[in-house]
Amino acid sequence: MLQQTARALRARALSRRTLSSYSPPSSRFCDINDLNWQLHSVPHLIAPFDASMTMPVLEAAESFVNAHGHLDPLFDVHESKFEPARISDKSSPSASPIVLHPETKPLLDEYVAAGFTQMQDPDGMDLPYTLTCAVNAVTSSAFTSGVLGHWTLTQCAANLLAEHGSPELVSKYHAKLIDGSWTGTMALSETQAGSSLLEIRTKATPTGNPGEYKIKGAKMWTSGADHGMYDNVIHMLLAKTEAGISLFLVPKNLVNDDGSLGARNDYEINGVNHKMGCRGLANCYWSLGDETGGATGFLIGEEGKGLNCMFFMMNEMRIHVGIGAAVCGKRGLQESLTYAVDRIQGRRKQPNSPSKPIPIIEHNDVKRMLLQQKAYSEGAMMLCLFAASLSESSEKSDKLLLEVLIPLVKSWPSEWCLEANKWAIQVLGGYGFTRDFPLEQIYRDNRLNMIHEGTAGIQSLDLLGRKTMLADGAAFKLFLSRVGEACERHSSDPATSALSAQLASATEKLADTTLHLVTKMVAGEVDEALASSHDFLNAVGHIAVGWMWIEQAGAAAADPAYEESHFLQGKVLAAKYFYENDLSKVPEVCSRLRNSVSVVNSTTASHLLH
């Protein structure tokens, strides 16, 4: 479906649409017109690419979610089950103790048939990565349960294999991952290790065959670890060798040299973690080497450099986590906006106004909650698409900037678009807390994004403890200078001049604060400096999203259709709202980070227990 649609419409000059003809979203799940505008109408952020493909593939994705999105509540209510008796006969390659809703495989098969798993394949669509991220945003918007995470993880695993795997491994496994025959995972954490991967205990021992190891241990929190839908599951797994943490490809079923499936590998699924959300993707704990003393794994990259290789996949997944959080925020906005337009309740407070009840969208407090959602979700999505575009660049400066942005892309949307979902629920009042509307599920599903691919606390330590000093401070200075350039660009436009001055002032205060904290760390006061790293993360994140919003506001105001387009005017209003209500808090946070001694650092466990 995707290939046919895109090829048929390639010749149509659908380049960037001026939004004078903009209409409200044609889907309750997503807003492809806004995505198209962000991809092609905001200079200085997204590297240009062939725009004639954008709307055809976004429309194909929209058709997919409109046709199948009604299934997602089923995956939430009927979460995966663990039934060990189902694995008694291992003669079938797909035999699994994990039971998913029966609609899961048909949905995933439709996704494959539409061509979505081959969007980046040179023999498939060969689309820019940034555009594939926008397509994933559309499909994710309807499936917040995470069911499509089977394919997101698979694509990222395939990309990791292509980047770091040996030609032999790529030849044997890669094609089956991208054509939808097999699925992939990332298996990092363990029960005792959590996010501290240095503490993993799973061991890998060479067998004597080149690149082959026997692996023994246990893994925790592996999404999509097993499912029974497809004949093989390919794990990207971390284990320790004598040289240190290393990366291995561990298949559920071994693969013969001719590509046929061989014996079942020596690992067992031990159970399912029952989560508050994202229930469409089974999250498992499992053990390796219980029967023969070791599961067979194949080395990816070099021994002792597994984390370096795995960060390739982790950072791509962090962009997808940010996108997933952003689309939850935007989906909440669309659901609550629809409700606010239709819901008649209350009367105007203005003296002498008619006493007739009005739609709640006419109440200022409801408009405030809707504007807040728009500011967070569309700012977050712009940040994620910008990061995706940077990841395609070969420029060293862009790669350096991306290093700073990755912690923000993962953590800022997952924290603040959850806040957006809070306001979406509030717009509906009591109905927002019921299963009669999708917002309570969206909130639960989005809540997991704060822990996916590293908590905000971990990202904040990375940002302040490492990224501020990366390349002798050049990476963070580059971030600050790019924001400064944006301020300069928009300083003379009446629509953005006040925003420019505010962003420039906040950025200057952030620069001073960063220098202060880095100086403390260099002087040995590391714990004191890092005690408020989460506040620092949010301050930098607000600056970054402020940058995204001034670019959007500037592009909207410069459009010839601005005076007639509520969409374009809405961009400027959302930017102003974000600056008034969120960016305005950055100077106070910076002042506190510079001038106060952290209470957190001086608090001990005894103070909390007694």
C-alpha positions as CSV (number, residue, x, y, z in Angstrom):
1,M,0.0,0.0,0.0
2,L,2.7,2.5,1.0
3,Q,4.9,1.8,-2.0
4,Q,2.0,2.0,-4.5
5,T,0.6,5.2,-3.0
6,A,4.0,6.9,-2.9
7,R,5.1,5.9,-6.4
8,A,1.8,6.9,-7.9
9,L,1.9,10.3,-6.3
10,R,5.7,10.9,-6.6
11,A,5.2,13.0,-9.8
12,R,2.6,15.2,-8.1
13,A,4.3,18.4,-7.0
14,L,3.0,18.2,-3.5
15,S,6.0,20.1,-2.2
16,R,5.3,22.3,0.8
17,R,1.7,23.3,1.3
18,T,0.9,26.9,2.1
19,L,-1.5,26.6,5.0
20,S,-4.1,29.0,3.5
21,S,-5.9,25.9,2.6
22,Y,-5.3,24.2,5.9
23,S,-8.2,22.2,7.3
24,P,-8.6,20.6,10.7
25,P,-7.0,17.1,11.1
26,S,-8.8,14.4,9.1
27,S,-8.0,11.9,11.8
28,R,-8.7,11.8,15.5
29,F,-5.3,10.2,16.0
30,C,-2.9,12.5,14.2
31,D,-2.4,15.7,12.3
32,I,-0.4,15.0,9.2
33,N,-0.8,18.6,7.9
34,D,1.1,19.9,10.9
35,L,3.8,17.3,10.5
36,N,4.1,18.2,6.8
37,W,4.4,21.9,7.8
38,Q,7.1,21.2,10.4
39,L,9.1,19.1,7.9
40,H,9.1,21.5,5.0
41,S,8.1,25.0,6.2
42,V,10.4,25.7,9.1
43,P,13.9,26.8,7.8
44,H,17.1,26.2,9.7
45,L,15.9,23.1,11.5
46,I,15.1,20.3,9.0
47,A,17.5,19.6,6.2
48,P,15.7,19.8,2.9
49,F,14.6,16.6,1.1
50,D,12.3,15.7,-1.7
51,A,8.9,17.1,-0.5
52,S,6.9,15.3,-3.2
53,M,7.0,12.1,-1.1
54,T,5.9,13.5,2.2
55,M,2.1,13.8,2.0
56,P,1.7,10.6,0.1
57,V,3.4,8.5,2.8
58,L,1.8,10.5,5.6
59,E,-1.6,9.9,4.0
60,A,-0.8,6.2,3.7
61,A,0.1,6.1,7.4
62,E,-3.1,8.1,8.3
63,S,-5.2,5.6,6.3
64,F,-3.6,2.8,8.3
65,V,-4.4,4.3,11.7
66,N,-7.9,5.3,10.6
67,A,-8.5,1.7,9.5
68,H,-7.0,-0.1,12.5
69,G,-6.7,2.4,15.4
70,H,-9.9,1.1,17.0
71,L,-8.0,-2.0,18.0
72,D,-5.7,-0.4,20.4
73,P,-7.9,-0.4,23.5
74,L,-8.1,-4.2,23.1
75,F,-4.4,-4.5,23.5
76,D,-4.6,-2.4,26.7
77,V,-7.5,-4.3,28.3
78,H,-6.3,-7.8,27.2
79,E,-2.6,-7.6,28.1
80,S,-0.2,-10.3,27.3
81,K,-0.2,-13.5,29.4
82,F,2.5,-16.0,30.4
83,E,1.4,-19.6,29.9
84,P,4.5,-21.9,30.3
85,A,2.5,-25.0,29.3
86,R,2.4,-23.7,25.7
87,I,6.1,-24.2,25.3
88,S,6.1,-27.9,26.1
89,D,6.5,-28.7,22.4
90,K,9.4,-26.8,21.0
91,S,9.3,-28.4,17.6
92,S,7.5,-25.3,16.2
93,P,10.0,-22.4,15.7
94,S,7.4,-19.9,16.9
95,A,6.3,-21.8,20.0
96,S,6.1,-19.4,22.9
97,P,4.7,-19.1,26.4
98,I,3.6,-15.5,25.7
99,V,-0.1,-15.1,24.7
100,L,-1.0,-11.9,22.9
101,H,-4.5,-10.7,21.8
102,P,-5.5,-12.5,18.6
103,E,-5.7,-9.2,16.7
104,T,-2.0,-8.5,17.3
105,K,-0.5,-10.6,14.5
106,P,-3.0,-9.5,11.8
107,L,-2.3,-5.9,12.7
108,L,1.5,-6.4,12.5
109,D,1.1,-8.2,9.2
110,E,-0.9,-5.3,7.8
111,Y,1.9,-3.0,8.9
112,V,4.4,-5.1,7.0
113,A,2.2,-5.4,3.9
114,A,1.8,-1.6,3.8
115,G,5.6,-1.4,3.5
116,F,6.3,0.5,6.7
117,T,9.1,-1.9,7.8
118,Q,11.0,-1.1,4.6
119,M,10.8,2.6,4.5
120,Q,14.6,3.0,4.8
121,D,15.5,0.0,2.7
122,P,17.3,1.0,-0.5
123,D,15.4,-1.8,-2.2
124,G,12.2,-0.5,-0.7
125,M,11.1,3.1,-0.3
126,D,14.6,4.5,0.6
127,L,13.0,7.4,2.5
128,P,15.0,9.9,4.5
129,Y,15.2,8.9,8.2
130,T,13.5,12.1,9.2
131,L,10.5,11.3,7.1
132,T,10.3,7.8,8.4
133,C,10.2,9.3,11.9
134,A,7.3,11.4,10.9
135,V,5.5,8.3,9.5
136,N,6.2,6.5,12.8
137,A,4.7,9.4,14.6
138,V,1.5,9.0,12.7
139,T,1.3,5.2,13.3
140,S,2.3,5.5,16.9
141,S,-0.5,8.1,17.6
142,A,-3.2,5.5,17.3
143,F,-1.3,2.7,19.1
144,T,-0.1,4.1,22.3
145,S,-0.3,0.6,23.8
146,G,3.1,0.0,22.2
147,V,2.0,-2.9,20.0
148,L,3.9,-1.4,17.0
149,G,7.0,-1.3,19.2
150,H,7.6,-4.8,17.9
151,W,8.6,-3.2,14.6
152,T,10.2,-0.1,16.0
153,L,12.6,-2.3,18.0
154,T,13.2,-4.6,15.0
155,Q,14.1,-1.7,12.8
156,C,16.5,-0.3,15.3
157,A,18.0,-3.7,15.8
158,A,18.4,-4.1,12.1
159,N,20.1,-0.7,11.9
160,L,22.5,-1.6,14.7
161,L,23.4,-4.9,12.9
162,A,24.0,-3.1,9.6
163,E,26.3,-0.5,11.4
164,H,28.3,-2.8,13.6
165,G,27.7,-6.4,12.6
166,S,30.1,-8.6,10.5
167,P,29.3,-9.1,6.9
168,E,28.4,-12.8,7.7
169,L,25.9,-11.8,10.4
170,V,24.4,-9.0,8.2
171,S,24.0,-11.5,5.3
172,K,22.3,-14.1,7.6
173,Y,20.0,-11.9,9.7
174,H,19.4,-8.4,8.3
175,A,17.0,-9.1,5.4
176,K,14.7,-11.1,7.6
177,L,14.5,-8.3,10.1
178,I,13.6,-5.5,7.6
179,D,11.1,-7.6,5.6
180,G,9.0,-8.5,8.6
181,S,9.9,-12.2,8.8
182,W,11.5,-11.9,12.2
183,T,11.5,-9.4,15.0
184,G,14.3,-7.9,17.1
185,T,14.8,-6.6,20.6
186,M,17.4,-5.0,22.8
187,A,18.3,-7.0,25.9
188,L,20.3,-4.8,28.3
189,S,19.1,-4.7,31.9
190,E,19.1,-7.3,34.6
191,T,17.2,-7.6,37.9
192,Q,20.1,-6.5,40.1
193,A,21.5,-3.9,37.6
194,G,18.6,-1.8,36.6
195,S,20.0,1.1,34.6
196,S,23.5,0.6,35.9
197,L,24.7,-1.6,33.0
198,L,28.2,-1.9,34.5
199,E,26.6,-4.2,37.1
200,I,25.3,-6.8,34.7
201,R,26.3,-10.4,35.4
202,T,25.5,-12.3,32.2
203,K,28.7,-14.0,31.0
204,A,29.8,-14.9,27.5
205,T,32.6,-17.5,26.9
206,P,34.2,-18.1,23.5
207,T,33.4,-21.5,22.0
208,G,36.5,-21.6,19.8
209,N,34.5,-20.9,16.7
210,P,35.2,-17.5,15.3
211,G,32.8,-14.9,16.8
212,E,30.7,-17.6,18.6
213,Y,30.1,-17.6,22.4
214,K,28.1,-19.4,25.0
215,I,26.1,-17.0,27.1
216,K,24.7,-17.7,30.6
217,G,22.7,-15.4,32.8
218,A,19.4,-13.6,33.1
219,K,17.8,-10.6,31.5
220,M,15.0,-8.3,32.7
221,W,12.7,-5.7,31.1
222,T,13.1,-7.0,27.6
223,S,10.2,-5.7,25.4
224,G,9.0,-8.1,22.7
225,A,11.3,-10.8,24.0
226,D,9.0,-13.5,22.8
227,H,5.5,-13.7,21.2
228,G,4.8,-16.8,19.1
229,M,3.9,-14.7,16.0
230,Y,7.0,-15.1,13.9
231,D,9.6,-17.8,13.5
232,N,12.5,-16.0,15.1
233,V,13.4,-13.3,17.6
234,I,16.8,-11.7,17.3
235,H,18.1,-10.2,20.5
236,M,20.8,-7.5,20.7
237,L,22.2,-8.5,24.1
238,L,24.9,-7.2,26.4
239,A,27.1,-9.7,28.3
240,K,30.5,-9.6,29.9
241,T,33.6,-11.3,28.5
242,E,37.1,-11.1,30.0
243,A,37.6,-7.9,28.0
244,G,34.4,-6.3,29.5
245,I,30.9,-5.6,28.4
246,S,30.3,-6.9,24.9
247,L,27.4,-7.0,22.4
248,F,26.0,-10.2,21.0
249,L,23.3,-11.3,18.6
250,V,21.3,-14.0,20.2
251,P,18.6,-15.7,18.1
252,K,15.6,-17.6,19.5
253,N,16.3,-20.2,16.9
254,L,19.7,-20.8,15.4
255,V,20.1,-20.1,11.7
256,N,21.9,-22.5,9.4
257,D,24.3,-21.4,6.7
258,D,21.6,-21.9,4.0
259,G,19.3,-19.5,5.9
260,S,17.0,-22.3,7.2
261,L,16.2,-22.5,10.9
262,G,18.1,-24.8,13.1
263,A,17.8,-25.9,16.7
264,R,16.1,-23.8,19.4
265,N,18.6,-21.7,21.4
266,D,19.1,-22.4,25.1
267,Y,17.1,-19.7,26.7
268,E,13.7,-19.6,28.5
269,I,11.1,-16.9,29.0
270,N,10.4,-17.0,32.8
271,G,7.5,-14.5,33.0
272,V,5.9,-11.2,32.0
273,N,6.1,-7.9,33.8
274,H,2.6,-6.5,34.2
275,K,2.9,-2.8,33.5
276,M,0.5,0.1,34.1
277,G,0.6,0.9,30.4
278,C,2.1,-0.1,27.0
279,R,0.4,-3.4,27.4
280,G,0.4,-4.2,23.7
281,L,4.1,-5.1,23.9
282,A,5.0,-8.0,26.3
283,N,7.8,-7.1,28.6
284,C,9.6,-10.2,29.8
285,Y,12.2,-11.6,32.1
286,W,14.2,-14.6,30.9
287,S,17.2,-16.7,31.5
288,L,20.0,-18.1,29.2
289,G,21.9,-21.4,29.6
290,D,19.5,-23.3,31.9
291,E,19.6,-26.5,29.8
292,T,23.0,-26.9,28.0
293,G,25.1,-24.4,29.9
294,G,24.9,-21.6,27.5
295,A,22.8,-19.9,24.8
296,T,24.7,-19.4,21.5
297,G,25.5,-15.8,20.7
298,F,27.5,-14.1,18.1
299,L,29.8,-11.1,18.8
300,I,28.9,-7.8,17.3
301,G,31.8,-5.3,17.1
302,E,34.8,-5.9,19.4
303,E,35.0,-7.5,22.8
304,G,34.8,-4.9,25.6
305,K,33.1,-2.3,23.3
306,G,29.6,-3.5,23.6
307,L,28.2,-0.3,25.2
308,N,29.7,1.8,22.4
309,C,28.0,-0.3,19.8
310,M,24.7,-0.5,21.8
311,F,24.5,3.3,22.1
312,F,23.9,3.4,18.4
313,M,20.6,1.6,19.0
314,M,19.9,3.2,22.3
315,N,20.2,6.7,20.8
316,E,17.9,5.9,17.9
317,M,15.4,4.4,20.4
318,R,15.6,7.6,22.5
319,I,14.5,9.6,19.5
320,H,11.6,7.2,19.0
321,V,10.7,7.5,22.8
322,G,10.6,11.2,22.4
323,I,8.4,11.0,19.3
324,G,6.1,8.5,21.2
325,A,5.7,10.9,24.1
326,A,5.1,13.9,21.7
327,V,2.4,12.1,19.8
328,C,0.7,11.1,23.1
329,G,0.7,14.8,23.9
330,K,-0.7,15.8,20.5
331,R,-3.3,12.9,20.6
332,G,-4.4,14.1,24.0
333,L,-4.8,17.6,22.6
334,Q,-6.9,16.4,19.7
335,E,-9.2,14.2,21.9
336,S,-9.7,17.0,24.5
337,L,-10.2,19.6,21.8
338,T,-12.9,17.6,20.1
339,Y,-14.6,17.2,23.5
340,A,-14.3,20.9,24.3
341,V,-16.0,21.9,21.1
342,D,-18.9,19.6,21.6
343,R,-19.4,19.8,25.4
344,I,-22.0,22.4,26.4
345,Q,-21.6,23.5,30.0
346,G,-21.5,26.8,32.0
347,R,-22.2,30.3,31.0
348,R,-20.1,33.4,30.3
349,K,-19.1,35.5,33.3
350,Q,-19.2,38.7,31.4
351,P,-21.9,41.1,32.8
352,N,-25.0,41.4,30.6
353,S,-24.0,38.4,28.5
354,P,-26.6,35.9,27.5
355,S,-27.4,33.2,30.1
356,K,-27.4,30.4,27.5
357,P,-24.9,27.6,28.2
358,I,-21.8,27.6,25.9
359,P,-19.3,25.1,24.6
360,I,-16.6,24.8,27.2
361,I,-13.9,25.7,24.6
362,E,-15.1,29.3,25.1
363,H,-14.1,29.3,28.7
364,N,-10.6,30.9,29.2
365,D,-9.4,28.2,31.6
366,V,-10.2,25.5,29.1
367,K,-8.4,27.4,26.4
368,R,-5.5,27.7,28.7
369,M,-5.3,23.9,29.1
370,L,-5.6,23.4,25.4
371,L,-2.9,26.0,24.6
372,Q,-0.6,24.3,27.2
373,Q,-1.0,21.0,25.4
374,K,-0.3,22.6,22.0
375,A,2.8,24.3,23.3
376,Y,4.3,21.2,24.8
377,S,3.3,18.6,22.1
378,E,4.2,20.6,19.0
379,G,7.3,22.0,20.5
380,A,8.4,18.5,21.5
381,M,7.6,17.1,18.1
382,M,9.7,19.8,16.4
383,L,12.6,19.0,18.7
384,C,12.4,15.3,17.8
385,L,12.2,15.9,14.1
386,F,15.2,18.3,14.4
387,A,17.2,15.6,16.1
388,A,16.2,13.0,13.5
389,S,17.4,15.4,10.8
390,L,20.7,16.0,12.6
391,S,21.3,12.2,12.8
392,E,21.2,12.1,9.0
393,S,23.9,14.8,8.6
394,S,27.5,14.0,7.9
395,E,28.6,17.3,9.3
396,K,30.8,17.0,12.5
397,S,29.1,20.0,14.1
398,D,25.7,18.5,13.6
399,K,26.8,15.2,15.2
400,L,28.3,17.2,18.1
401,L,25.0,19.1,18.5
402,L,23.0,15.9,18.5
403,E,25.1,14.6,21.4
404,V,23.7,17.5,23.5
405,L,20.2,17.1,22.2
406,I,19.7,13.3,22.7
407,P,19.2,13.6,26.5
408,L,16.7,16.4,25.9
409,V,14.9,14.5,23.1
410,K,14.4,11.5,25.3
411,S,13.5,13.2,28.6
412,W,11.8,16.6,27.8
413,P,8.8,15.2,25.7
414,S,8.3,12.3,28.1
415,E,8.0,14.6,31.1
416,W,6.2,17.6,29.7
417,C,3.9,15.8,27.2
418,L,2.8,13.7,30.2
419,E,1.9,17.0,31.8
420,A,0.0,17.8,28.6
421,N,-2.0,14.6,29.0
422,K,-2.8,15.7,32.6
423,W,-4.4,18.8,31.2
424,A,-6.2,16.8,28.5
425,I,-7.9,14.6,31.2
426,Q,-8.8,17.8,33.1
427,V,-10.6,19.3,30.1
428,L,-13.0,16.3,30.2
429,G,-13.6,16.6,33.9
430,G,-14.8,13.4,35.4
431,Y,-15.2,11.8,32.0
432,G,-11.4,12.1,31.4
433,F,-10.8,9.5,34.2
434,T,-13.1,6.9,32.7
435,R,-12.5,4.2,30.0
436,D,-15.4,5.8,28.0
437,F,-12.7,8.1,26.6
438,P,-9.1,7.1,25.6
439,L,-7.3,9.8,27.6
440,E,-6.7,7.7,30.7
441,Q,-5.1,5.0,28.6
442,I,-3.0,7.5,26.8
443,Y,-1.8,9.0,30.1
444,R,-0.8,5.5,31.5
445,D,0.9,4.6,28.2
446,N,2.8,7.9,28.1
447,R,3.9,7.6,31.7
448,L,6.2,4.7,30.8
449,N,8.1,6.9,28.4
450,M,9.8,8.6,31.4
451,I,11.6,5.4,32.2
452,H,12.1,4.0,28.7
453,E,15.7,4.2,27.5
454,G,16.9,5.8,30.7
455,T,15.2,7.9,33.3
456,A,15.2,11.7,33.4
457,G,17.6,11.4,36.3
458,I,20.1,9.4,34.1
459,Q,19.6,11.8,31.2
460,S,20.2,14.8,33.5
461,L,23.5,13.3,34.8
462,D,24.6,12.6,31.3
463,L,23.8,16.2,30.2
464,L,25.4,18.0,33.1
465,G,28.1,15.6,34.0
466,R,29.2,14.7,30.5
467,K,27.7,16.7,27.6
468,T,28.5,20.1,29.1
469,M,32.2,19.1,29.0
470,L,32.2,17.0,25.8
471,A,34.9,18.0,23.4
472,D,36.3,20.5,26.0
473,G,32.9,22.2,26.2
474,A,32.6,22.7,22.4
475,A,29.4,20.7,22.1
476,F,27.4,22.7,24.7
477,K,28.9,26.0,23.4
478,L,27.7,25.0,19.9
479,F,24.2,24.4,21.3
480,L,24.2,27.9,22.9
481,S,25.5,29.5,19.8
482,R,22.9,27.9,17.6
483,V,20.2,29.3,19.9
484,G,21.9,32.7,19.8
485,E,21.8,32.6,16.0
486,A,18.1,31.9,16.1
487,C,17.6,34.8,18.4
488,E,19.5,37.1,16.0
489,R,17.5,35.9,13.0
490,H,14.2,36.7,14.6
491,S,15.1,39.9,16.4
492,S,13.8,42.3,13.8
493,D,10.5,40.6,13.0
494,P,7.6,42.3,14.9
495,A,6.0,38.9,15.5
496,T,9.1,37.4,17.2
497,S,11.3,40.3,18.4
498,A,10.0,40.1,22.0
499,L,10.4,36.4,21.9
500,S,14.0,36.8,20.6
501,A,14.9,39.1,23.4
502,Q,13.5,36.8,26.0
503,L,15.1,33.7,24.6
504,A,18.5,35.5,24.3
505,S,18.3,36.7,27.9
506,A,17.4,33.2,29.2
507,T,20.1,31.6,27.2
508,E,22.7,34.0,28.6
509,K,21.7,33.1,32.1
510,L,21.9,29.4,31.2
511,A,25.4,29.9,29.9
512,D,26.5,31.6,33.1
513,T,24.9,28.8,35.2
514,T,26.5,26.1,33.1
515,L,29.9,27.7,33.6
516,H,29.3,27.9,37.3
517,L,28.3,24.2,37.6
518,V,31.1,22.9,35.4
519,T,33.6,25.0,37.4
520,K,32.3,23.3,40.6
521,M,32.6,19.8,39.1
522,V,36.2,20.5,37.9
523,A,37.0,21.7,41.4
524,G,35.8,18.4,42.8
525,E,32.4,19.4,44.0
526,V,30.7,16.9,41.8
527,D,27.9,15.7,44.1
528,E,26.9,19.3,44.9
529,A,26.8,20.3,41.3
530,L,24.9,17.2,40.1
531,A,22.4,17.3,43.0
532,S,20.2,19.6,40.9
533,S,20.9,18.1,37.5
534,H,17.2,17.4,36.8
535,D,16.4,21.1,37.2
536,F,19.3,21.9,34.9
537,L,18.0,19.3,32.4
538,N,14.6,21.0,32.3
539,A,16.1,24.5,32.0
540,V,18.2,23.4,29.0
541,G,15.1,21.6,27.6
542,H,13.0,24.7,27.9
543,I,15.6,26.7,26.1
544,A,15.8,24.0,23.3
545,V,12.0,24.0,22.9
546,G,11.9,27.8,23.1
547,W,14.3,27.6,20.1
548,M,11.9,25.2,18.3
549,W,9.0,27.6,18.9
550,I,10.7,30.8,17.8
551,E,11.6,29.1,14.5
552,Q,8.0,27.9,14.1
553,A,6.6,31.3,15.0
554,G,9.0,33.0,12.6
555,A,8.1,30.7,9.8
556,A,4.3,31.1,10.4
557,A,4.4,34.9,10.6
558,A,6.5,35.1,7.4
559,D,4.0,33.0,5.4
560,P,1.9,35.1,3.0
561,A,-1.2,33.3,4.2
562,Y,-0.6,34.3,7.8
563,E,-3.4,36.9,8.1
564,E,-6.0,34.5,6.8
565,S,-4.8,31.3,8.4
566,H,-5.8,30.4,12.0
567,F,-3.4,27.5,11.8
568,L,-0.4,29.9,11.3
569,Q,-1.7,32.4,13.9
570,G,-2.1,29.5,16.3
571,K,1.6,28.7,15.9
572,V,2.5,32.2,17.0
573,L,0.0,32.2,19.9
574,A,1.3,28.8,21.1
575,A,4.9,30.2,21.0
576,K,3.9,33.3,23.0
577,Y,2.1,31.1,25.5
578,F,5.2,28.9,26.0
579,Y,7.4,31.9,26.5
580,E,5.1,33.5,28.9
581,N,4.3,30.4,31.0
582,D,7.4,28.1,30.7
583,L,10.4,29.8,29.3
584,S,9.9,32.7,31.8
585,K,10.7,30.2,34.6
586,V,14.3,29.5,33.3
587,P,16.0,32.6,34.8
588,E,14.7,31.8,38.3
589,V,15.9,28.2,38.0
590,C,19.3,29.4,36.8
591,S,19.6,31.8,39.7
592,R,18.7,29.1,42.2
593,L,21.2,26.7,40.6
594,R,24.0,29.3,40.9
595,N,23.3,30.7,44.3
596,S,21.8,28.1,46.5
597,V,23.3,25.0,48.2
598,S,21.3,22.0,47.3
599,V,19.2,20.6,50.2
600,V,19.1,17.3,48.3
601,N,22.9,16.8,48.7
602,S,22.8,17.4,52.4
603,T,19.8,15.1,53.0
604,T,20.6,11.6,54.2
605,A,18.5,8.4,54.4
606,S,18.1,8.9,58.2
607,H,16.5,12.3,57.6
608,L,13.8,10.6,55.5
609,L,13.3,7.5,57.7
610,H,13.0,9.2,61.1
